[in-house]
Every structure is written in C-alpha cells, then in structure tokens.
Amino acid sequence: PGYFKDFPLHRKQFLNALTTGKMEKIQKPLDTILQEDILNNTLPIELIRHRCASVIEAMLPYLEEEDRSRSVNVMSADTAEDMEKGLLELVQHLKLQDQSSKPEEKGSLLVNQVQEFIRKNYQDPFLNVSLIADRLNRNLSTLSHQYKDLTGHGLLEELHTVRLEAAKRLLKEGKTVRETAELTGY
C-alpha cells in the first residue's frame, strides 16, 4: 500500500536530526512523522503503534532510564493522539549531546569506537553485530543505521573486512588455512 513508502525516509531524517544534537533540527522531521505517519486516520492502529515504536527506538540513546521505561506506555497507548502526546513529552526529555561539537566529529567518534572495538575483538568467533552494539551500549538498530549512514557500509561488512585483511596477512606469513581461520574468528 501507498502508506508504507515515506515513513523510512521520515525516520532517517529524524535520526539524522537527532545526531546533530540541536532541538531546532529535530522539530521539522518530528512534525512530519506525527502528521503524515502517526496521525494518519487511514492507517491501522497497529501500524501506527509500530511506527511510534520505531521513532522511540531512535530516541532511546538520548533518553534517561526513567524516560525509557515511560516509552512503553507511549507505545501501548490506545489512540494515535495519545501516542503523539507521549512522543512529544519524550522529546522534551531528550538528553542531546554537546551542541558545540560538530555532527561530523560525533559521527567520526562513533565510527572510531566501532572500528576500534572490531579490531580488538575480531578473533572472537562469537563476535557479531548484536554483540558489538551490546558492548558499545547502543541499540542495535540505531547503531546499524547510524554506522551505515556515516560509512556507506554495514557493521557486518566492517567485521568481515577486518577479518579478511587479518587472514590475508596471516596467510602471507605462512600460517595454514586452519590456523588462519582460528586466529581470525572464522
């Protein structure tokens, strides 16, 4: 149906606005989501609830623990209007990052954290994107979206790239395929 096409774009715009750390940048994409994606009376309530949950998921890294627990009530509200009211209240409680630093600096900090963690832990055969997000205290979906937006490739691709580079190096050093696989987490 036609009502599915714009929400992913609206959510991405909202996510990008959150990373700027500026409340004035958040307002326009939030208004768009509320008007077009949540307060649309042609949508089934479960779809609205799903979209509300998706928006809240994007906000979770910027909310304190008590506000995170409040978000459950917002998602389970009976009407779209109640969900809108709850979302607006949650936005008022956002703990945005230092607004004096540039978004590019925040983005490169995130990329550096992820890449450093992968470089230090790629040998672990159980390392996966869920574990990366968990160890960095980030929501998996949010981290995946942000990382892909910043680098153009996903977390799993980054992990594979690091492992393959290490495997090439080890094979050139004369390690066997079995040794290389064990030493690179394969």
SULNOR-V911683 format. One record per backbone hydrogen bond with DSSP energy under -0.5 kcal/mol. CO is the residue of the C=O (numbers start at 0). NH is the residue of the N-H. E is the energy in kcal/mol with one decimal. If there is no record, write none. Layout:
# SULNOR-V911683
CO/NH/E ; CO/NH/E
This chain:
# SULNOR-V911683
0/3/-1.5 ; 1/4/-1.0 ; 3/7/-0.6 ; 5/9/-2.3 ; 6/10/-2.9 ; 7/11/-2.1 ; 8/12/-2.4 ; 9/13/-2.2 ; 10/14/-2.7 ; 11/15/-2.6 ; 12/16/-2.0 ; 13/17/-2.3 ; 14/18/-1.7 ; 15/19/-0.7 ; 16/19/-0.9 ; 16/20/-0.6 ; 16/21/-0.7 ; 17/20/-1.3 ; 20/22/-0.5 ; 21/24/-1.0 ; 21/25/-0.9 ; 22/25/-0.7 ; 22/26/-1.3 ; 23/27/-0.5 ; 24/28/-0.6 ; 25/29/-2.1 ; 26/30/-2.8 ; 27/31/-2.2 ; 28/32/-2.3 ; 29/33/-2.9 ; 30/34/-2.8 ; 31/35/-2.8 ; 31/36/-0.6 ; 32/36/-1.9 ; 32/37/-1.3 ; 33/37/-0.6 ; 33/38/-2.9 ; 38/40/-0.9 ; 39/42/-2.0 ; 43/46/-0.6 ; 43/47/-1.9 ; 44/48/-2.6 ; 45/49/-2.2 ; 46/50/-2.4 ; 47/51/-2.6 ; 48/52/-2.4 ; 49/53/-2.0 ; 50/54/-2.2 ; 51/55/-2.5 ; 52/56/-2.5 ; 53/57/-1.4 ; 54/58/-1.2 ; 55/59/-1.5 ; 58/61/-2.4 ; 59/62/-1.8 ; 61/94/-3.9 ; 63/67/-2.0 ; 64/68/-1.9 ; 65/69/-1.3 ; 66/70/-1.2 ; 67/71/-0.5 ; 68/71/-0.8 ; 68/72/-0.5 ; 69/72/-0.7 ; 69/73/-1.3 ; 70/74/-2.2 ; 71/75/-1.5 ; 73/76/-1.3 ; 78/82/-1.9 ; 79/83/-2.6 ; 80/84/-2.4 ; 81/85/-2.3 ; 82/86/-2.7 ; 83/87/-2.5 ; 84/88/-1.9 ; 85/89/-2.4 ; 86/90/-2.4 ; 87/91/-1.3 ; 88/92/-0.6 ; 89/92/-1.2 ; 90/93/-1.4 ; 93/95/-0.9 ; 97/100/-0.9 ; 101/104/-0.5 ; 101/105/-1.8 ; 102/106/-2.7 ; 103/107/-2.6 ; 104/108/-2.0 ; 105/109/-2.2 ; 106/110/-2.6 ; 107/111/-2.6 ; 108/112/-2.4 ; 109/113/-2.4 ; 110/114/-2.8 ; 111/115/-2.6 ; 112/116/-2.3 ; 113/117/-2.5 ; 114/118/-2.6 ; 115/119/-2.0 ; 116/120/-1.4 ; 117/121/-1.5 ; 120/123/-1.8 ; 122/124/-0.5 ; 123/126/-1.7 ; 127/131/-2.2 ; 128/132/-2.4 ; 129/133/-2.4 ; 130/134/-2.8 ; 131/135/-1.7 ; 132/137/-2.9 ; 133/136/-1.4 ; 138/142/-3.0 ; 139/143/-2.7 ; 140/144/-2.4 ; 141/145/-2.8 ; 142/146/-3.0 ; 143/147/-2.3 ; 144/148/-2.5 ; 145/149/-2.1 ; 146/150/-2.5 ; 147/151/-2.4 ; 153/157/-1.7 ; 154/158/-2.3 ; 155/159/-2.6 ; 156/160/-2.4 ; 157/161/-2.3 ; 158/162/-2.4 ; 159/163/-2.8 ; 160/164/-2.3 ; 161/165/-2.1 ; 162/166/-2.5 ; 163/167/-2.6 ; 164/168/-2.1 ; 165/169/-2.5 ; 166/170/-2.5 ; 167/171/-2.2 ; 168/172/-1.4 ; 169/174/-2.2 ; 170/173/-1.3 ; 175/179/-2.7 ; 176/180/-2.6 ; 177/181/-2.3 ; 178/182/-2.4 ; 179/183/-1.2 ; 180/185/-2.1 ; 181/184/-0.6
